[in-house]
């Protein structure tokens, strides 16, 4: 197994498609995301070691929507 110097690198965990490793807190953000509904899930942030202010960000997934509120893309940005 290769050595990775980033403790929570997506390369260290390949079970999920986004490479999100173990985490103990998830923060969800809702908004339009490109569509018209204000209840679309736009961002998901995964933390380890506590909530946002005290934890380490493990991964950040961003969602975009078309004008009919259908998911167009889901991308890991961090």
C-alpha positions in Angstrom: 0.0 0.0 0.0 1.3 3.4 -0.9 2.2 6.0 1.7 0.1 9.2 1.7 1.1 12.2 3.7 -2.5 13.5 3.9 -4.2 11.7 6.7 -7.7 12.1 5.3 -6.9 11.9 1.6 -9.5 10.5 -0.7 -6.8 8.0 -1.8 -6.8 6.5 1.6 -10.4 5.4 1.5 -11.8 3.9 -1.7 -15.0 2.3 -0.4 -17.2 5.2 -1.5 -17.1 6.8 -4.9 -16.0 10.1 -3.5 -13.3 8.6 -1.3 -14.8 9.9 2.0 -13.1 8.4 4.9 -14.3 7.9 8.5 -16.1 11.0 9.9 -18.2 11.9 12.9 -20.0 15.0 11.9 -21.8 16.1 8.7 -23.0 19.6 7.8 -25.6 20.1 5.1 -26.3 23.3 3.2 -29.5 23.9 1.3 -30.3 26.4 -1.4 -31.2 26.7 -5.1 -28.0 25.2 -6.4 -28.9 26.4 -9.9 -32.6 25.3 -9.8 -35.6 27.1 -8.5 -36.2 25.2 -5.2 -34.6 26.7 -2.1 -34.6 23.2 -0.5 -32.1 21.6 -2.8 -29.0 20.1 -1.1 -26.1 22.2 -2.3 -23.2 21.3 -0.1 -22.2 18.4 2.3 -19.2 18.8 4.5 -17.7 15.9 6.4 -15.7 16.5 9.6 -13.6 14.3 11.9 -13.0 15.1 15.6 -16.0 17.4 16.2 -18.2 19.9 14.7 -17.2 22.6 12.2 -15.3 24.9 14.5 -13.4 22.2 16.3 -13.2 19.4 13.7 -11.0 18.7 10.7 -12.7 19.0 7.3 -12.4 15.5 5.6 -14.4 16.2 2.4 -16.7 18.7 0.8 -19.2 17.6 -1.9 -20.9 20.3 -4.0 -24.1 19.7 -5.9 -25.5 21.7 -8.9 -29.0 21.5 -10.4 -30.6 22.3 -13.7 -33.7 24.6 -14.0 -36.0 21.7 -13.3 -34.2 20.9 -10.0 -32.6 17.8 -11.2 -29.0 17.0 -10.0 -26.6 17.8 -12.8 -23.4 17.2 -11.0 -21.9 16.2 -7.7 -18.3 17.0 -7.2 -15.8 16.6 -4.5 -14.1 20.0 -4.1 -12.1 19.4 -0.9 
